[in-house]
């Protein structure tokens, strides 16, 4: 709790959350949003994020103003010195727009130079974040938390910022802001495939890092076995860029999987996740979104650390071989033994454990 010199609690009226990318980061920061609103009900919260995160946060009932940071465009301008005058104009315009918010606080949950700069451009009286941020981002702050432990889960690290401000963080909630219309759209979507709620699995095979990929044969075999053993179809979800991968998995599943890549918005994917029975996913943004929607997932980890960025909450199963070289946090590897060592059989058995646990609680 913050108090003035007379001992009266200071209630922030306007707060800016700065979390620019990627999808998983935005999802993991959502509990901060709920903690702030639960503590200071009347505060107005704006959020600045990149194009991807905007697809999830647009129209969110807890956010007054969503500001989209044109990451790709500004990045191209910054990379070309000839265009720096245009970049300066863009940043000046962003500064003017941000300062219309008259923020009491700006929270830098990103910890990069660009997020630190935005914190400063906002003109907020209190610019809050972690000391020792990357790219000298903490130079823009005037309220600094001690350096964080990189092995602390991202959700908890972000909530530590809210706790530092005096927010109540006893209950960790992921306010996705899904509407009744979003849920009806999801039900209509699965009905078109002849499915009902709780009659399907969600598979998310695609990732940006090549080292996080599991095998096409593995996903195909899992979808096939799950359909044979349980009668549950697997919906392969992802962006349009994942369609070539998903089509191969679907072809090898012997009717056990249906490719829906490129057909779902982030909100529709979240709504579908809330209707599914279980999920199978690599370490990717949709994994966090599915878990936030209440779906219990089997998460396949290799080059990254689940204690840092694994699916948050109870009931999830993380499959990881723990080889000597893992986690390496490398995007490229010629072997990727850490992922190849995960067998389809153990994935299927993990899914069956989730299904059995779900039935025992119903």
C-alpha positions as CSV (number, residue, x, y, z in Angstrom):
1,X,0.0,0.0,0.0
2,X,1.3,3.5,-0.8
3,X,0.5,6.3,1.5
4,X,1.0,10.1,1.4
5,X,2.8,12.1,4.1
6,X,-0.4,12.1,6.1
7,X,-0.8,8.3,6.1
8,X,-3.6,8.3,3.6
9,X,-3.6,5.6,1.0
10,X,-2.7,6.7,-2.5
11,X,-5.1,5.2,-5.0
12,X,-3.9,5.3,-8.6
13,X,-6.5,6.6,-11.0
14,X,-4.8,5.9,-14.3
15,X,-2.3,3.0,-15.0
16,X,-0.5,2.0,-18.2
17,X,0.6,-1.6,-18.6
18,X,3.5,-2.0,-21.1
19,X,3.7,-5.6,-22.5
20,X,4.5,-5.5,-26.2
21,X,5.1,-9.1,-27.2
22,X,4.8,-12.0,-27.7
23,X,1.4,-13.7,-27.2
24,X,2.6,-15.9,-24.3
25,X,4.0,-12.9,-22.5
26,X,0.8,-11.0,-22.9
27,X,-1.3,-13.9,-21.5
28,X,1.1,-14.4,-18.6
29,X,0.7,-10.7,-17.7
30,X,-3.1,-10.8,-17.6
31,X,-3.1,-11.6,-13.8
32,X,-1.5,-8.2,-13.2
33,X,-4.6,-6.7,-14.9
34,X,-7.0,-8.5,-12.6
35,X,-4.9,-7.8,-9.5
36,X,-4.9,-4.1,-10.2
37,X,-8.6,-3.9,-10.8
38,X,-9.4,-6.1,-7.8
39,X,-7.4,-3.8,-5.6
40,X,-8.4,-0.4,-7.0
41,X,-11.8,-1.0,-8.6
42,X,-12.2,2.5,-9.9
43,X,-8.7,2.8,-11.6
44,X,-8.6,3.1,-15.4
45,X,-6.1,0.8,-17.1
46,X,-4.6,1.2,-20.5
47,X,-2.4,-1.4,-22.2
48,X,0.1,-0.9,-25.0
49,X,1.0,-4.1,-26.9
50,X,2.1,-5.3,-30.3
51,X,-0.1,-6.4,-33.2
52,X,-0.4,-10.0,-32.0
53,X,-1.4,-9.2,-28.4
54,X,-3.9,-6.7,-29.7
55,X,-5.9,-9.5,-31.2
56,X,-6.5,-10.9,-27.8
57,X,-7.0,-7.7,-25.8
58,X,-9.2,-5.8,-28.2
59,X,-12.5,-5.0,-26.6
60,X,-11.4,-6.3,-23.2
61,X,-13.9,-5.1,-20.5
62,X,-11.1,-4.3,-18.0
63,X,-9.1,-2.1,-20.4
64,X,-10.1,1.4,-21.0
65,X,-7.8,2.1,-24.0
66,X,-5.8,-0.4,-26.0
67,X,-2.8,1.1,-27.7
68,X,-1.2,-0.9,-30.6
69,X,2.6,-0.6,-30.8
70,X,3.5,-0.9,-34.5
71,X,6.5,-3.2,-33.7
72,X,7.3,-4.2,-37.3
73,X,7.0,-0.8,-38.8
74,X,9.0,1.0,-36.1
75,X,11.6,-1.7,-36.2
76,X,12.1,-1.2,-39.9
77,X,12.5,2.6,-39.4
78,X,15.0,2.1,-36.6
79,X,17.1,-0.3,-38.7
80,X,17.5,2.4,-41.5
81,X,19.4,5.6,-40.4
82,X,18.0,7.4,-43.4
83,X,14.5,7.0,-41.9
84,X,15.4,8.1,-38.4
85,X,13.7,11.5,-38.9
86,X,10.5,9.6,-39.7
87,X,11.0,7.4,-36.7
88,X,11.4,10.5,-34.5
89,X,8.1,11.8,-35.8
90,X,6.4,8.5,-35.1
91,X,7.7,8.4,-31.5
92,X,6.7,12.1,-31.0
93,X,3.2,11.2,-32.1
94,X,3.2,8.1,-29.7
95,X,4.4,10.4,-26.9
96,X,1.6,12.8,-27.5
97,X,-1.0,10.0,-27.6
98,X,0.3,8.4,-24.4
99,X,0.4,11.6,-22.5
100,X,-3.3,12.1,-23.1
101,X,-3.7,9.3,-20.7
102,X,-2.3,11.4,-17.8
103,X,-1.0,8.2,-16.1
104,X,-0.2,8.0,-12.4
105,X,1.8,4.8,-13.1
106,X,3.4,3.0,-16.0
107,X,4.4,-0.6,-15.5
108,X,7.2,-1.9,-17.7
109,X,6.6,-5.6,-17.7
110,X,8.8,-6.2,-20.8
111,X,12.2,-5.0,-19.7
112,X,13.7,-4.0,-23.0
113,X,14.9,-0.7,-24.4
114,X,11.8,0.0,-26.4
115,X,9.5,-0.7,-23.4
116,X,11.6,1.4,-21.1
117,X,11.5,4.2,-23.7
118,X,7.7,3.9,-23.9
119,X,7.5,4.1,-20.1
120,X,9.4,7.4,-20.2
121,X,7.4,8.7,-23.2
122,X,4.2,8.1,-21.3
123,X,5.0,10.9,-18.8
124,X,3.8,8.8,-15.9
125,X,4.7,10.1,-12.5
126,X,5.7,6.6,-11.4
127,X,7.6,4.5,-13.9
128,X,7.9,1.0,-12.4
129,X,9.9,-2.0,-13.4
130,X,12.8,-4.2,-12.5
131,X,16.3,-3.0,-12.0
132,X,18.9,-4.5,-14.2
133,X,16.6,-4.9,-17.2
134,X,17.9,-5.8,-20.6
135,X,19.2,-3.2,-23.0
136,X,19.5,-0.6,-20.2
137,X,15.7,-0.4,-20.0
138,X,15.8,0.4,-16.2
139,X,17.4,3.7,-16.9
140,X,13.9,5.0,-17.8
141,X,12.4,4.0,-14.5
142,X,12.1,6.0,-11.3
143,X,10.8,3.1,-9.2
144,X,12.8,-0.1,-9.4
145,X,12.3,-3.5,-8.0
146,X,15.4,-5.5,-7.2
147,X,16.7,-7.7,-10.1
148,X,14.4,-10.7,-10.6
149,X,15.3,-14.3,-10.5
150,X,15.2,-15.6,-14.1
151,X,14.2,-19.0,-12.9
152,X,11.0,-17.6,-11.2
153,X,7.9,-18.2,-13.4
154,X,7.0,-15.3,-15.6
155,X,3.5,-15.1,-14.1
156,X,4.9,-14.7,-10.6
157,X,7.5,-12.2,-11.7
158,X,4.9,-10.0,-13.3
159,X,2.7,-10.2,-10.2
160,X,5.6,-9.2,-8.0
161,X,5.4,-5.8,-9.7
162,X,1.8,-5.5,-8.8
163,X,2.5,-6.7,-5.2
164,X,5.3,-4.1,-5.0
165,X,2.7,-1.4,-5.7
166,X,0.4,-2.7,-3.0
167,X,-2.0,-4.7,-5.1
168,X,-3.7,-7.8,-3.8
169,X,-2.4,-10.9,-5.5
170,X,-3.7,-13.7,-3.4
171,X,-6.0,-15.0,-6.1
172,X,-4.3,-15.5,-9.5
173,X,-6.8,-15.0,-12.3
174,X,-6.4,-14.8,-16.1
175,X,-9.2,-12.4,-17.3
176,X,-9.4,-13.3,-21.0
177,X,-12.5,-11.1,-21.4
178,X,-14.4,-13.6,-23.5
179,X,-18.0,-12.7,-24.2
180,X,-21.1,-14.8,-24.6
181,X,-20.8,-14.2,-28.3
182,X,-17.3,-15.6,-28.3
183,X,-18.5,-18.7,-26.7
184,X,-21.5,-19.1,-29.0
185,X,-19.1,-18.7,-32.0
186,X,-16.9,-21.5,-30.6
187,X,-19.9,-23.8,-30.2
188,X,-21.1,-23.1,-33.7
189,X,-17.6,-23.7,-35.0
190,X,-17.3,-27.2,-33.5
191,X,-21.0,-28.0,-34.4
192,X,-20.0,-27.5,-38.1
193,X,-17.6,-30.4,-37.7
194,X,-20.1,-32.6,-36.0
195,X,-18.6,-32.1,-32.5
196,X,-19.9,-31.1,-29.1
197,X,-18.2,-29.6,-26.1
198,X,-15.9,-32.1,-24.3
199,X,-15.8,-34.3,-27.4
200,X,-12.4,-33.1,-28.8
201,X,-8.7,-32.6,-28.0
202,X,-6.7,-29.5,-29.1
203,X,-3.3,-30.0,-30.6
204,X,-0.9,-27.0,-31.1
205,X,2.2,-28.2,-33.0
206,X,3.6,-25.0,-34.4
207,X,6.3,-22.8,-32.8
208,X,8.5,-19.9,-33.9
209,X,11.6,-21.7,-32.7
210,X,12.6,-24.7,-34.8
211,X,14.1,-26.3,-31.7
212,X,10.7,-26.4,-29.9
213,X,9.2,-28.5,-32.7
214,X,8.1,-32.1,-32.0
215,X,7.9,-34.6,-34.9
216,X,5.1,-34.7,-37.4
217,X,5.0,-38.5,-37.1
218,X,4.7,-38.1,-33.3
219,X,1.7,-35.8,-33.5
220,X,0.0,-37.9,-36.2
221,X,0.5,-41.1,-34.1
222,X,-0.9,-39.4,-31.0
223,X,-4.0,-38.2,-32.7
224,X,-4.5,-41.6,-34.2
225,X,-4.1,-43.5,-30.9
226,X,-6.3,-41.0,-29.0
227,X,-9.1,-41.5,-31.5
228,X,-8.8,-45.3,-31.4
229,X,-8.8,-45.4,-27.6
230,X,-11.2,-42.7,-26.7
231,X,-13.1,-41.7,-29.8
232,X,-12.0,-38.1,-29.4
233,X,-11.0,-36.1,-32.4
234,X,-8.0,-33.8,-32.3
235,X,-8.3,-30.3,-33.7
236,X,-5.0,-29.0,-34.9
237,X,-4.9,-25.3,-34.2
238,X,-2.5,-22.5,-35.1
239,X,-1.9,-19.7,-37.6
240,X,-2.1,-20.0,-41.3
241,X,1.7,-20.3,-41.3
242,X,1.2,-23.7,-39.5
243,X,-1.1,-25.1,-42.2
244,X,1.6,-27.1,-44.1
245,X,2.6,-28.7,-40.9
246,X,-0.9,-29.4,-39.8
247,X,-2.0,-30.8,-43.1
248,X,0.8,-33.5,-42.8
249,X,-0.3,-34.3,-39.3
250,X,-3.9,-34.6,-40.4
251,X,-3.0,-36.9,-43.3
252,X,-1.0,-39.2,-41.0
253,X,-3.6,-39.4,-38.3
254,X,-6.0,-41.8,-40.2
255,X,-9.0,-39.7,-39.5
256,X,-8.1,-38.8,-35.9
257,X,-7.3,-35.1,-36.5
258,X,-8.9,-32.1,-38.2
259,X,-6.8,-29.2,-39.4
260,X,-8.3,-25.8,-38.3
261,X,-5.1,-23.8,-38.6
262,X,-5.7,-20.3,-39.9
263,X,-9.4,-20.5,-39.2
264,X,-9.5,-19.2,-35.6
265,X,-8.8,-15.8,-34.0
266,X,-7.1,-15.7,-30.7
267,X,-10.4,-15.2,-28.9
268,X,-12.0,-18.1,-30.8
269,X,-9.1,-20.3,-30.0
270,X,-9.4,-19.4,-26.3
271,X,-13.1,-20.2,-26.4
272,X,-12.5,-23.5,-28.1
273,X,-9.9,-24.3,-25.4
274,X,-12.5,-23.8,-22.7
275,X,-14.7,-26.4,-24.4
276,X,-12.1,-29.0,-25.1
277,X,-11.2,-32.0,-22.9
278,X,-7.4,-31.7,-23.0
279,X,-4.6,-30.1,-25.0
280,X,-1.2,-31.2,-26.5
281,X,1.2,-28.4,-27.2
282,X,4.8,-27.4,-27.5
283,X,6.2,-24.4,-25.7
284,X,4.3,-21.7,-27.6
285,X,2.0,-18.7,-27.0
286,X,-1.2,-20.7,-27.6
287,X,-0.1,-23.1,-24.8
288,X,-0.4,-20.2,-22.3
289,X,-3.7,-19.1,-23.8
290,X,-5.2,-22.6,-23.7
291,X,-4.1,-23.0,-20.0
292,X,-5.5,-19.5,-19.2
293,X,-8.8,-20.6,-20.6
294,X,-8.9,-23.5,-18.2
295,X,-7.7,-26.3,-20.5
296,X,-5.4,-28.9,-18.9
297,X,-2.5,-29.5,-21.3
298,X,0.3,-31.9,-22.0
299,X,3.2,-29.6,-22.7
300,X,6.3,-30.9,-24.6
301,X,9.5,-29.1,-23.5
302,X,13.1,-29.4,-24.7
303,X,15.2,-26.3,-25.2
304,X,13.3,-24.1,-22.7
305,X,12.6,-24.3,-19.0
306,X,9.0,-25.1,-17.9
307,X,9.7,-23.6,-14.4
308,X,10.2,-20.3,-16.2
309,X,7.5,-20.4,-18.9
310,X,5.5,-23.6,-18.5
311,X,1.7,-23.8,-18.5
312,X,0.7,-22.0,-15.3
313,X,-1.7,-23.6,-12.8
314,X,-2.6,-27.1,-11.5
315,X,-3.3,-30.2,-13.5
316,X,-1.0,-29.7,-16.4
317,X,1.6,-32.4,-17.4
318,X,5.0,-31.3,-18.7
319,X,7.0,-33.9,-20.6
320,X,10.7,-33.2,-20.6
321,X,13.7,-35.5,-20.9
322,X,16.1,-33.3,-18.9
323,X,19.1,-34.1,-21.1
324,X,22.4,-32.6,-20.0
325,X,22.2,-30.0,-22.7
326,X,18.6,-29.0,-21.8
327,X,17.5,-26.3,-21.4
328,X,19.9,-24.6,-23.8
329,X,17.5,-21.7,-24.9
330,X,18.8,-22.1,-28.5
331,X,16.6,-21.5,-31.5
332,X,18.8,-23.7,-33.8
333,X,20.2,-27.2,-33.1
334,X,21.3,-29.9,-35.5
335,X,20.1,-32.7,-33.2
336,X,17.1,-31.6,-31.1
337,X,17.4,-34.9,-29.1
338,X,15.6,-33.3,-26.2
339,X,12.3,-33.2,-28.3
340,X,12.8,-36.3,-30.4
341,X,13.2,-38.4,-27.2
342,X,9.6,-37.8,-26.2
343,X,7.6,-40.8,-27.5
344,X,4.0,-40.8,-28.8
345,X,3.1,-43.4,-26.2
346,X,4.0,-41.3,-23.2
347,X,2.1,-38.4,-24.7
348,X,-1.0,-40.5,-25.2
349,X,-0.7,-41.9,-21.6
350,X,-0.4,-38.4,-20.3
351,X,-3.6,-37.3,-22.1
352,X,-5.4,-40.4,-20.7
353,X,-4.3,-39.3,-17.2
354,X,-5.8,-35.9,-17.8
355,X,-9.0,-37.4,-19.1
356,X,-9.2,-39.7,-16.1
357,X,-8.6,-36.8,-13.7
358,X,-11.3,-34.8,-15.4
359,X,-13.8,-37.6,-15.1
360,X,-13.0,-38.1,-11.4
361,X,-13.8,-34.4,-10.7
362,X,-17.1,-34.4,-12.6
